[in-house]
């Protein structure tokens, strides 16, 4: 594969990623639900070879940052990334394969965000904190990616109620 073809492969990936991520920017509810998903490109040169790093970044409720990384070796024309399930490195020259993996990981973001939110709710319940106040803070957070949307709020409230029931919580003046 020629260097020109290598550059075309990276540009094909860049265009595919830009198009994919643009789909998750609007409306704001969707943008929040995907953790303010965005991509960043950086490159460096060593021994006359350029390596490009692609970071696909998103946040979980409360503001922790997570990312999907892809490295492109322009000399070899190979993309490298970690396969999520096995956490093993994968190397390929197939742009479509890389885009498929990214799509799969992006579609899992709402599930990951809910998992983080539910763990946080469990912690709040165990600490006896006012869960609904904490959820309200996340709903109104200034930090877009750390905020929760209305769907996550609904699921969080239902989870908090179940969490309290499992803990044997009885509301003041009544049955649970």
N, C-alpha and C positions, 0 to 999 in steps of 0.2 A: 504494500500500500504506500503510495507516495505521500510526501509531507503535505502537499496540497489536499489530497484526499483526507488525511488526518485532520487538517483544519476544518474541512467540510463536515466531518463527523462531529467535531465539537460544536460547530455552529448549528448543526441539525439538532443536537441535544439541547443547546441553549434555547433555540426557538421553541422546541417541544416543551421544555420546562417553563419558559416564560408564558406560553399559551395555557399550559395546565394550571399554573399558579394564579394567573389572571382570573380564572373561573371561580376562585375562592375569595376574591377581594370584595365582592358586592353580592347582595346587600350587606349591611353591617352585621346583622344577625348571623349570617353565614361566615363572615370574616372572623367574628368572635368565636363561633363554633369550631373553626379550624385554627384557633390560636394565633390570629394575625399572621398567617402563613406568608412567608416571603423567601426570596432566594438572594444569595450573595455570591459573587464570583471573585476569586483572587488568584494570582499566579506568581510564580517565582521561577528563576532560572538558576540552574546549577550544571556546570560542565557543558554549557551550550544547549542544554535540553530544558524546555519549558514544561512545567507541571502546573496544571490548573486545578484549583479546588472549588467545588460547588457545595455550598452549605444551604440546605433548605431548612429554614428555622421556623419554629413555632413555640408558643407558650402553652402551659397548662394552667388551670385555675389557680390563682394566687401568684402567678408570675414566674414559675420555674421555666427555664428555657430548655428545649430539646431540639435536636437537629438530625437531619439525614445528610450524610456526606458522600460525595462522589469525587474521586480524583481522576484527572485525565492526564496521561503521559503522552505528550505530543510526539515524542521521539518514536515510541512504540505504537501509538494510535490505540492505546488500551484505556478503558475505564475501569476503575476499581471502586468497590463499595463493600460494606458489610451486609451479609444476608441476615436479616433480622432474627429469624427463628433460630438459626444455629450460631449466630454471631461469628461467622467465618468469612474471610475475605473472598470476594468473587472478582475475577478479572475477565473482561470481555471487550470485543471491539464492536459489538452489536448495539447500536443506539436504541433500537426498539426494545431490547431486553432491559436496558437501563431505565427507559421511560416506563415500562410495565412495572418494574420494581418500585419506582417512585410513586406511581399511581396507587399501587397496592398499599404502600405505607401512608400516603396522604389520606386515602379513604379510611384508614384505621385511626386517624387523629381524633375524631369525636369520641370513639370508644376509649381511647387512651385518656382523653380529658375527663371523661366520666369516671373512669377508674381512679384517677388522681383525686377527683372531687369526692368520691365515695370514701376513699381512705382518709381524706381530711375530715369528712363528717364523722367517721368513726372515732377519730382522735378527739374532735370537739365533744362528742357525746361522752367519751371516756373521761374527759377532763371536766365535764359538767358545764361546759361553756354554752352560751346562748346561741344555738346552732342557727336559728332563723335570722338573728342579727348578723352573724358571720356571713351567711348566704347573701343577705342584703348588701353587705359591704362588697362582696365579690361582684354582685350585679351592678353596682355603681362605681366600681373601681375606675380610676383614671387610666390605668394601664390596660390598653385595649386587649392584648393577648391574655392577660391574667384575669380578665373579666369573664363572667359567665353570661350566656344568653338566656332567653326565657325558657327554652326547652331544657337546658341544663338546670335552671332554677326549679322547674317543675319536677324533674327527676330527682334533684337533690332534696327537695322537700319530702317527696315520697320515701326516699331512702332514709332520711333523718327520722321520719315517723316510724318506719320499720325498725330502725336502729334503736330508738327509744323503747319500743315495745319489746324487742329482744332483751333489752337491759332491765325490763320490769318496771319502767317508768310509769307512774300514775300521775296524770295531771292534777293540779290542785282542785279539790272539790269534786272529783269524779273518777269514773272508770276510764281505763285506757281504751 
